[in-house]
Amino acid sequence: MIQYFCVSAGKYSSAFDFEVYHPASLDKPSDHSVMFINEKNSDRIIEITDVRNCIIFHPTTLEIPDTVRQNNLTIPSEDPRTSYCLFFRENHIMNAPRKEKMRSIDGAWVAETAAIGDNTVIMPFVYIGGEAVIGNNVYIGAGTRIVGRVRIGNNVVIRENAVIGADGLSTDRDEDGRAATMPQFGGVLIEDDVQIGALTVIARGAIDDTIIGRGCKIDNSCFISHNVQLGEDTFVVGETIMFGGSKTGKQSFISGNSTIRNKTSIGDYATVGMGSVVTKNVEDHSIVLGNPAHTKG
């Protein structure tokens, strides 16, 4: 596990002397991490009974199992997500991209540590950061920016001026109304045979990765926010916005200028009509349209 920072638990409680080095989610809990649990997923506390030496923010109403409380610093909070964000603000942790040693390749700038596959075409004015791993037979159009921990499969097409790995706006407010931002530590995983249109932005995950499944086609001028998961062969048409944590199943179709609410799921083979605003989950094989989106018929 990558060490992004080093914060002593003793800063928050003299009863503990371990250090935490990275964030973790309930989906991928790990030792020596900082995590939060919200009221809506408090039933998943059982999933972190084996972690050790973590700082865990949790609802004041949540009963913490003895094994979790004994092996970790658990901090009750009225708003655990905001407390988690404040942890980073208090410790001056931003996780901004670091300046890297670059090499110029035909008018593009590629970090020395980036891994580039065979037969990959990189057009002028492209920027590729050092954590990028790019497969074979990839086309990267002029002006594209690939930032942070981005993994790109084989036979991928990325059109001009796309941005892969930008930070999403994971920001709450503290009790005084000041911004409490959640730094982004995740990456972007783009599987084989994906196409990404010009001027499209794909944000990296907040903790875990944003995932673009095999065969997905994303049109021009779309925004795919942090922790979005696109199922295989999903089509996303131009000027669509998918907010954080939303996801699709296999072969979903999202028509142009649609807006998908955060943490909303669109089922397998489902269709979202043009200009729709999706505010609740869409079932498999459904067709929805309108604002708010409703089932056709």
C-alpha positions, 0 to 999 in steps of 0.5 A: 500500500502506498504511503501518502502521508504520516499522521500519528493517532496520538494527535487525537488520543494519547491512548494510541501511538500508531501512525496512519499512512493512507485513506481506505474505504469500506470496500477495500479496508486496510491497516494503518489507514484513515476511514469514515462510516456514515449512518447509511452504511453503518451495517458494514462495520462488520467488514472492518473487524480485522483492520488494525491501527486505523483512525475511523470516524463513525456516527455517534449512534453506531455501536462499535464492536470491541475488536474494532474499538480495541485495535483502532482509534474510533472517533464519534462524529455527528457528520463522519464524512466532514470529520474525515475531510477535516482530518486532511485539512488539519494535517495540511494534506492535499495530495496534489500531483508532484512535479516529475522529470519529463521527456519530449517525444514528438512534441508531447511531454511524457514522464520518465517513469510512465509505462507506454505499450507497443504501437501507441500513438501520442500526438503533440501537446499531450502530457502523461504523468509518471504513474500512467500505465498505457497498453498497446495500440492506444491513440492519444489525441493532441492536447490530452492530459493524463494525470496521476495513477491512470491505467489504460488497456489495449486498443483505446482511443482518447480524442483531443484535449481530454483530461484523464485523472483530474480531481473531482469536487469532493467538498463539504462545509464545516460548521462555519461554512468553510470548505472541507475538501476530501483529497483525491487518492484514487486512480482511473482504470480504463479497460480494453477497447474504450473510446473517449471523446474530445474535451471529456474529463474523467476524474480519479476516484476519491479513495478507490478507482473510477472504472471505465469498463471494456468496450465503453464509448464516451462521446465529446464534452462529457464529465465522468466524476470520481468513483463512477463505474461504467459497465461493459459496452456502455455508451455515454452521449455528448454533454452528459454529466455523471456525478460521483459514485454513479454507475451503470450495468452492461450495455447501458445507453445514456443519451446526450445532455443527461445528468446522473445523480451521485451514487445512482445506479443504472441497470443492465441494458437500460436507456436514459433519454436525451436531456434526462435528470436521473435522481433514483436507480434505474432497473435493468432493461428500463427506458427512462426520460424527463426531469426527473427521469421516469419510466417510459409509458 
